[in-house]
Each structure stands twice: as structure tokens, then as C-alpha cells.
């Protein structure tokens, strides 16, 4: 692809400039950002509690990261903020070592993510199978839904009709008009009902105290020693890996939903820069958040404007309009998030007709991914488990796809090897030849195969050795250029004699 075509491939559509010139598009982006800003508040507070820090730490982290990623990120319309996955990884740091070590861990995690971007980690995304992606999406939907369950237990009975009202608005309003995001209207209506009728139900203010001041620079007071590094590095690396994996998977999901392309490598280093900025201002760090990203995209947002305003509105809502935001009933936000989870789940993947057509191995990989996420509450663990399972199943399947056809013409035996030769498939290769029965000259035709690793070269050497023990010669023919070069470099040198 030429540089011109590459630029066109990744050019945002619509662009920020186009949206700024269009009142309709700009309004849609701004309103989507407002909805996301509202939805970020309770989750940022909850994730702060999980991480063992003050709610202001999570809220400021979400504000800083959302604004930073709107300028730096490679995936327009994706929301980055404090997340549960990162909170779970970094949770032991603050209670054990204190806030200074906590912030140092966040900053180091950002450095690690930038280094991973430089090393091209984002390019590994193409090795994630579709079944793992489907499992990731379904697990996220379950994760988002399960996070709402605590808000529905042990609460006044009026919470349930309020949640039902919010869901009805989200479902039916788009059939009337799409000018205003249905989630925003839902929050406004449910809040108005609660305030007008003085209904006493849990509110955003009950989740934790909202900050009243601007974030300040936070320089962690930790000794710059190897001991400090050994303490925080394991946690920082965990945050970096989990955050980067969740962000890149979410970016890929948004690519598919919006039928656009994004720069994954740029997104990787942007996540690192955003985490460093978050730490410098006393935030807890984070990554892409699937729930709020889905709210943003489903509301029609497609540019960085919505991401920017999500951060700005979050800041204004908690610092300037904190008293009003505190009165918003949790039922309103729970209704929105329930609909997000329902919309995010890939229902097609579990239809009986799909399950009948889909190979059982594909379905199994999806289930492994979902179960691993649900059990560990860690999206990265689920993705790794899914990829490993898919790889093992693929290797097993390919290992049995090598065939050897034998024919004898006079004093020559000819073997045609058909299939990819690597450690799994070549292990049994030596058992497919008639060493004693073959004539003096043996030809092994490898024109229909490819030599991928040293295990295959060792297997071919073993075959020649076995024939030599019977006083017979072996001729390898048909090797393609790559296989021939690879074989020539290693043959005879894998048994210690070279």
C-alpha cells in the first residue's frame, strides 16, 4: 500500500474539522460526551475503592486520561479512563507501600506501555482469533452487567420501576428521534422523576465524596533505587499489559462497529503517555473502558470531540456541579449500563443455528475466554487463555494434516510429503517411511510442504540417518527457496556434530 493510500485508510471519517463545521455532527459529539461524562462518575468512584485510594484519584484520572487521549490516541471516539481491570492489578500497592509508591507505579506503567509501542506490541493484535474477540466482547458485556447487580440488591423497591423507566426510554426514544442520545434523555427523565416526587433512592453522592478542587501535580517521594524498581515494576508491568490489551481489543471492536480503521501503535504509546500524565497529576491510571466507549459509539459519536468533552464534562460535573450530580439516582445510570451490556453482547454467537454451523473448537475458545474473564475479573487473563486455547487447538488440527504418499519405480522409492512441517506435525514424520523395504535410492519430494522450524530439520536428518543405517541414500527435492536455505543452514548441525 502506498503512503497516500495508507493515509486515506486511517483518515478519520468524519474528521474533527468536518464535525466542527457541522452543527448537527458537533451537537451529537458534545451530547455523547455529556452522557459518557455522567456514566464515568460512579465507575471511577467504584474503581478508586477497589484500588484502595480516595475517589478523587479515580475521578481525576478519568478526566486527565480522557482529555489526553483525545489529542494523542489512535482510535477516535474511544473512551479512556480509570478501569476495574487496572484497579485490580494495582490494588495491593497503596495499602502496602503508600500513595507515593502507588503514583510511581502508575507512571512506570505508562513508561512500559510507551516502550511496548516502540517494540511493536500492537501489531500482535492480528494474531488474536475472531473466536477470542467474540468471547472478549461477550465477557465485557457480562462484566458490565454484573457491575450493576450490587446497585439492584438491598435497595428500596422504587429503584426497580425507575430502572425499568430508564430502560424503556433508551429502547423506544431512538424510534422517535435520534437527535438527542437516548441515554442522556433517560438520565434526565429518571432524575426529574426522583426530584419532583422526592423519592429516596441511592444516588451518585452515596458512592463517595466528589472532589472540590483542581488536580495538582504529584511528584512521588520515593527513592530512585533498584529496590524501589523491584517493588513497583511487577505491578507496573501488570498494569501496562492489562491496560494495553484491553485498549487494543476495545479499539479493534470499535473498528468493526464503525467500519473504520485506527492506528493501534499510536494508540499504544498514547495510552502510555496518558497514564504518565495521570500519575503526574495524582491519578490511578487506566485504559480504554468498553462500557462508556459503547455508550459513546451507540450515541453516534465518531470523532475525538466526544472523547474530549467526556473528560471536560466529567471535570465540570464533579467539581463545578458536584452538588447536582450527587442527586442523580444510581437507577438512571444502572438502566443505561444494562442496555449497554445487552447491546454489546454478541447474541448471534449463541444462537442455536450459529452453534450448529460453527466448528466446536471455535465455540470452545469463545467459552474459555468468557469463563476466564468471569472467574478472574481480568480481561487480559481471558484473552490470553483464549489465544492459548485457540493456538493449541490449531496446532493439534494442523499436526494431523501432513500426508506422505509412497510409490516405487524400479530401484527408486519416491515419497511426496504434503502439508506444513513444524514441531507438531514433524514429530511423527520419521514413522511414515519404509526403511527396510525401500530400494537403495529414496527420493523425498517436499514441493508440497514447507519447513518451518529446527524440529523438522532434525526429523529429516533422522530419516536420512535411518536410511544410511540400511545402506541406502536419500535425496531431498522440491524444497522452496526459504525452506532450502533454512534446511541448509541447520542440517547436520543439530546433533552436536556440527
C-alpha positions in Angstrom: 0.0 0.0 0.0 1.4 3.4 -1.0 1.9 6.2 1.6 -1.1 8.1 0.1 -3.4 5.0 0.3 -2.2 4.4 3.9 -3.1 8.0 4.9 -6.5 7.6 3.3 -7.0 4.2 5.1 -6.5 5.8 8.5 -8.1 9.2 7.9 -11.0 9.8 10.4 -14.4 10.0 8.8 -15.8 12.4 9.7 -12.8 14.4 10.7 -12.8 16.8 13.7 -12.8 19.8 11.3 -15.8 18.4 9.5 -17.7 17.9 12.8 -16.8 21.4 13.9 -18.3 22.8 10.7 -21.5 20.8 11.1 -23.9 21.9 13.9 -25.6 18.6 13.7 -22.5 16.5 14.0 -21.0 18.8 16.6 -24.2 18.6 18.7 -24.1 14.8 18.5 -20.5 14.7 19.6 -21.0 17.1 22.5 -24.1 15.3 23.8 -22.5 11.9 23.5 -19.6 13.3 25.6 -22.0 14.6 28.2 -23.6 11.1 28.6 -20.2 9.5 28.9 -19.1 12.0 31.4 -22.1 11.2 33.6 -21.5 7.4 33.2 -17.9 7.7 34.2 -18.6 9.2 37.6 -19.9 6.2 39.6 -17.5 3.7 38.0 -14.5 6.0 38.6 -15.5 6.1 42.3 -16.0 2.4 42.5 -12.7 1.7 40.9 -11.0 4.0 43.3 -12.4 2.0 46.2 -11.1 -1.2 44.5 -7.6 0.3 44.2 -7.7 1.4 47.9 -7.5 5.2 47.1 -9.6 8.3 47.5 -12.5 8.7 45.0 -10.9 11.9 43.7 -7.9 9.8 42.5 -10.1 7.8 40.1 -12.2 10.8 39.0 -9.1 12.9 38.2 -7.5 10.0 36.4 -10.6 9.6 34.2 -10.7 13.3 33.4 -6.9 13.6 32.6 -6.8 10.4 30.5 -9.9 11.2 28.5 -8.7 14.7 27.6 -5.1 13.4 26.9 -6.2 10.5 24.7 -8.5 12.8 22.7 -5.3 14.6 21.4 -2.9 11.7 21.4 -4.9 8.5 20.7 -5.1 6.5 17.5 -8.8 5.4 17.8 -11.3 8.3 17.5 -14.4 8.0 19.7 -12.8 5.5 22.1 -13.0 6.5 25.8 -10.1 6.0 28.1 -10.5 6.4 31.9 -9.9 4.6 35.2 -10.9 0.9 34.8 -11.6 -2.1 37.0 -9.0 -4.2 35.3 -6.2 -1.8 36.2 -7.6 -1.2 39.7 -7.5 -4.9 40.4 -3.8 -5.2 39.3 -2.6 -2.1 41.2 -4.8 -2.6 44.3 -2.1 -4.0 46.7 0.3 -1.1 46.2 -1.4 1.8 48.1 -2.4 -0.2 51.2 1.1 -1.9 51.4 3.6 0.8 50.3 1.7 4.1 50.4 0.4 6.7 47.9 3.9 7.7 46.7 4.7 4.2 45.5 1.2 3.9 44.0 1.7 7.0 41.8 5.2 5.9 40.9 3.7 2.6 39.8 1.2 4.4 37.5 4.0 6.5 35.9 6.2 3.5 35.4 3.3 1.6 33.8 3.0 4.4 31.3 6.7 4.2 30.5 6.3 0.4 29.9 3.4 1.0 27.6 5.4 3.5 25.5 8.3 1.0 25.3 5.8 -1.7 24.2 4.5 0.6 21.5 8.1 1.2 20.3 8.7 -2.6 20.2 5.5 -3.0 18.0 3.4 -5.0 20.5 0.2 -3.5 18.9 1.0 -5.5 15.8 0.4 -8.7 17.6 -3.3 -7.9 17.6 -3.6 -9.7 14.2 -2.8 -13.0 15.9 -6.0 -12.8 18.1 -8.6 -15.1 16.5 -12.2 -14.0 15.9 -13.5 -16.5 18.5 -11.4 -14.8 21.2 -12.7 -11.4 20.1 -16.2 -12.7 20.3 -15.5 -14.1 23.8 -13.9 -10.8 24.8 -17.0 -8.9 23.7 -19.4 -11.2 25.5 -17.3 -11.3 28.6 -17.2 -7.5 28.7 -21.0 -7.4 28.4 -21.3 -9.8 31.3 -18.7 -7.8 33.2 -20.6 -4.5 32.7 -24.0 -6.1 33.6 -22.6 -7.8 36.7 -21.2 -4.5 37.9 -24.8 -3.2 38.0 -26.1 -6.0 40.2 -24.9 -4.6 43.5 -26.9 -1.5 42.8 -30.0 -3.6 42.5 -29.7 -5.6 45.7 -30.8 -4.4 49.1 -32.3 -1.2 47.7 -35.8 0.4 48.1 -38.3 -1.2 45.8 -38.8 2.1 43.9 -35.4 1.6 42.4 -36.8 -1.2 40.1 -39.5 0.8 38.4 -37.1 3.7 38.0 -34.6 1.3 36.3 -37.4 0.0 34.1 -38.4 3.5 33.1 -34.8 4.3 32.2 -34.6 1.2 30.0 -37.9 1.9 28.3 -36.6 5.4 27.3 -33.3 4.0 25.9 -35.2 1.4 23.9 -38.1 3.4 22.5 -36.7 7.0 22.1 -34.5 6.2 19.1 -37.6 5.1 17.3 -38.9 8.6 17.6 -35.8 10.7 17.3 -32.0 10.2 17.2 -31.1 13.9 17.5 -30.5 13.6 21.3 -28.8 10.5 22.7 -31.3 8.3 24.4 -29.1 7.6 27.4 -28.9 11.3 28.2 -32.7 11.7 28.0 -33.1 8.6 30.1 -30.9 10.0 32.9 -32.7 13.4 32.8 -36.1 11.9 32.9 -35.4 9.4 35.8 -33.6 12.2 37.7 -36.5 14.6 37.2 -39.0 11.9 38.5 -36.9 11.4 41.6 -36.5 15.1 42.3 -40.2 16.1 41.6 -41.7 13.3 43.7 -38.9 13.5 46.4 -38.2 9.7 46.1 -35.5 8.5 48.4 -33.2 6.1 46.5 -29.4 5.7 46.3 -27.7 8.5 44.4 -24.3 9.2 42.9 -23.4 11.1 46.0 -23.8 7.9 48.1 -21.0 6.3 46.1 -18.3 8.6 47.6 -17.4 12.2 48.1 -16.8 14.2 45.0 -13.7 16.4 44.7 -14.0 20.2 45.1 -10.7 21.4 43.7 -8.4 21.1 40.6 -6.0 18.2 40.3 -2.5 19.1 41.5 1.0 18.0 40.4 2.1 14.9 42.4 5.8 14.1 42.4 6.1 10.7 44.2 8.6 10.9 47.1 10.3 7.5 46.5 14.0 6.7 46.5 15.3 6.3 43.0 16.9 2.9 43.7 16.9 -0.6 42.3 14.9 -1.7 45.4 12.1 0.7 44.6 12.1 -0.5 41.0 11.8 -4.2 42.1 8.9 -3.3 44.3 6.8 -1.4 41.7 7.9 -2.9 38.5 5.8 -6.1 38.7 2.7 -4.1 39.4 3.6 -1.6 36.7 4.2 -4.3 34.1 0.8 -5.9 35.0 -1.0 -2.6 34.6 0.8 -1.9 31.3 -0.1 -5.3 29.9 -3.7 -5.4 31.1 -4.3 -1.8 30.1 -2.7 -2.1 26.7 -4.5 -5.4 25.9 -7.9 -4.1 26.9 -7.4 -0.8 25.0 -6.3 -2.5 21.8 -9.1 -5.1 21.9 -11.6 -2.3 22.5 -10.1 -0.3 19.6 -10.5 -3.4 17.4 -14.1 -3.7 18.5 -14.8 -0.1 17.7 -13.1 -0.5 14.3 -15.6 -3.3 13.5 -18.7 -1.4 14.8 -17.9 1.8 12.9 -16.3 0.0 9.8 -13.2 2.3 10.1 -9.5 1.7 10.8 -7.4 3.0 13.6 -3.7 3.3 14.4 -3.1 0.7 17.0 0.6 1.5 17.6 -0.2 5.2 18.1 -3.0 4.2 20.5 -0.5 2.0 22.4 2.0 4.8 23.1 -0.8 7.3 23.6 -2.2 5.1 26.4 1.3 5.1 28.0 1.5 8.9 27.7 -2.0 9.3 29.2 -1.0 7.0 32.1 2.1 9.0 32.8 0.1 12.3 32.8 -2.5 10.7 35.1 0.2 9.7 37.5 1.9 13.1 37.4 -1.4 14.7 38.5 -2.1 12.1 41.2 -4.4 9.8 39.2 -4.7 6.0 39.4 -4.1 5.3 35.7 -6.4 3.3 33.4 -7.1 2.2 29.9 -10.0 2.1 27.4 -13.4 1.5 29.0 -15.7 -0.7 27.0 -19.0 0.4 28.6 -18.5 4.1 28.2 -17.0 3.6 24.7 -20.1 1.7 23.7 -22.3 4.5 25.0 -20.3 7.0 23.0 -20.4 5.0 19.8 -24.0 4.0 20.1 -24.8 7.7 20.7 -23.4 8.4 17.2 -20.0 9.8 18.2 -17.2 9.2 15.7 -14.5 11.8 16.5 -12.1 12.9 19.2 -14.5 15.7 20.1 -16.8 13.4 22.1 -13.8 12.0 24.0 -12.5 15.4 24.8 -15.9 16.6 26.0 -16.4 13.4 28.0 -13.3 14.4 30.1 -14.3 18.1 30.2 -17.9 17.3 31.3 -16.6 14.9 33.9 -14.4 17.6 35.4 -17.2 20.2 35.3 -19.8 17.8 36.7 -17.8 16.7 39.7 -16.0 20.0 40.5 -18.5 22.7 39.5 -21.8 20.9 39.5 -21.0 18.3 42.1 -24.0 19.1 44.3 -26.4 18.5 41.4 -24.6 15.4 40.2 -24.7 13.9 43.6 -28.5 13.9 43.4 -28.6 11.8 40.2 -30.2 8.4 41.2 -28.0 5.4 40.5 -31.1 3.8 39.0 -30.7 6.2 36.0 -27.1 5.2 35.3 -27.8 1.5 36.0 -30.5 1.5 33.4 -28.1 3.0 30.8 -25.3 0.5 31.6 -27.7 -2.5 31.5 -28.7 -1.5 28.0 -25.0 -1.1 27.1 -24.3 -4.6 28.2 -27.3 -6.0 26.3 -26.3 -4.1 23.2 -22.6 -5.2 23.5 -23.3 -8.9 23.8 -22.9 -10.8 20.6 -26.3 -12.7 20.7 -25.7 -14.1 17.3 -22.8 -16.1 18.7 -25.0 -18.2 20.9 -28.0 -18.8 18.6 -28.7 -22.5 18.1 -28.3 -22.1 14.3 -24.9 -20.4 14.8 -23.7 -23.1 17.2 -24.7 -25.8 14.8 -22.7 -24.3 11.9 -19.7 -23.1 13.9 -16.9 -25.6 14.5 -16.9 -26.9 18.1 -13.3 -25.7 18.6 -14.3 -22.1 17.8 -17.2 -22.2 20.2 -14.9 -23.8 22.9 -12.4 -21.0 22.5 -15.1 -18.4 22.9 -16.4 -20.1 26.1 -12.9 -20.4 27.6 -12.4 -16.7 27.0 -15.7 -15.8 28.7 -15.2 -18.1 31.6 -11.7 -17.0 32.3 -12.8 -13.3 32.4 -15.8 -14.0 34.6 -13.8 -16.1 37.1 -10.7 -13.8 37.3 -12.4 -10.4 36.7 -9.4 -9.8 34.4 -9.9 -9.2 30.7 -6.3 -9.8 29.9 -6.3 -13.3 31.6 -9.4 -14.2 29.5 -7.8 -13.0 26.2 -4.5 -14.9 26.9 -6.4 -18.0 27.9 -8.5 -17.8 24.7 -5.4 -17.2 22.5 -3.5 -20.1 24.1 -6.5 -22.4 23.7 -7.0 -21.4 20.1 -3.3 -21.9 19.4 -3.3 -25.4 20.9 -6.4 -26.5 19.0 -4.9 -25.1 15.8 -1.6 -26.9 16.3 -3.5 -30.2 17.0 -5.6 -29.7 13.9 -2.6 -28.9 11.6 -0.5 -31.6 13.1 -2.8 -34.2 11.5 -2.9 -32.6 8.1 0.5 -33.9 6.9 0.2 -36.8 4.4 3.0 -38.9 2.9 2.4 -40.8 -0.4 4.8 -43.6 -1.4 5.5 -45.1 -4.8 8.2 -47.4 -6.0 9.7 -47.3 -9.5 12.5 -49.9 -10.1 15.4 -49.2 -7.7 13.9 -45.8 -6.5 11.3 -45.2 -3.8 9.6 -41.8 -4.1 7.8 -40.1 -1.1 5.6 -37.0 -1.7 5.2 -35.0 1.6 2.0 -32.9 1.6 1.4 -30.4 4.5 3.1 -27.8 6.7 6.1 -29.2 8.6 6.7 -27.8 12.1 7.3 -29.3 15.6 3.9 -30.8 16.0 3.5 -32.3 12.5 7.1 -33.4 12.0 7.3 -35.4 15.2 5.6 -38.4 13.6 7.3 -37.8 10.2 10.0 -40.4 10.8 7.4 -43.2 11.3 5.9 -42.8 7.8 8.8 -44.3 5.9 9.6 -48.0 5.0 13.3 -48.1 5.8 13.9 -51.8 5.4 11.6 -52.4 2.5 12.6 -49.5 0.3 15.2 -49.9 -2.6 18.7 -48.4 -2.4 17.7 -44.9 -3.6 15.0 -42.8 -1.9 13.6 -39.5 -3.1 11.7 -37.3 -0.7 9.6 -34.7 -2.6 8.9 -31.6 -0.4 7.4 -29.4 -3.1 4.0 -29.5 -1.4 5.3 -28.7 2.0 7.3 -26.0 3.9 10.0 -26.4 6.5 9.2 -24.1 9.4 11.5 -25.0 12.3 14.5 -26.9 13.6 12.4 -29.8 14.7 11.5 -30.5 11.1 15.2 -30.3 10.0 16.1 -32.7 12.9 13.4 -35.1 11.7 14.7 -35.0 8.1 18.2 -35.7 9.4 16.9 -38.6 11.4 15.2 -40.1 8.3 18.5 -39.8 6.4 20.4 -41.4 9.2 17.9 -44.4 9.4 18.3 -45.0 5.7 22.0 -44.7 5.9 22.0 -47.4 8.6 20.4 -49.7 6.0 23.0 -48.7 3.3 20.6 -46.5 1.4 20.8 -43.0 0.1 18.3 -40.2 0.4 17.7 -37.3 -1.9 15.6 -34.3 -0.8 13.9 -32.5 -3.8 11.3 -29.7 -4.2 12.3 -27.5 -1.3 11.2 -23.9 -1.9 13.9 -21.2 -1.5 13.0 -20.3 2.1 12.9 -24.0 3.2 16.0 -24.8 1.3 18.0 -22.0 2.9 16.7 -22.8 6.3 17.4 -26.6 5.9 20.9 -26.0 4.5 21.8 -23.8 7.4 20.8 -26.3 10.1 21.1 -29.8 8.6 23.8 -31.9 10.2 24.3 -29.4 13.0 21.5 -30.3 15.4 23.0 -33.4 16.9 26.2 -31.8 18.2 28.5 -33.0 15.4 28.5 -29.6 13.5 
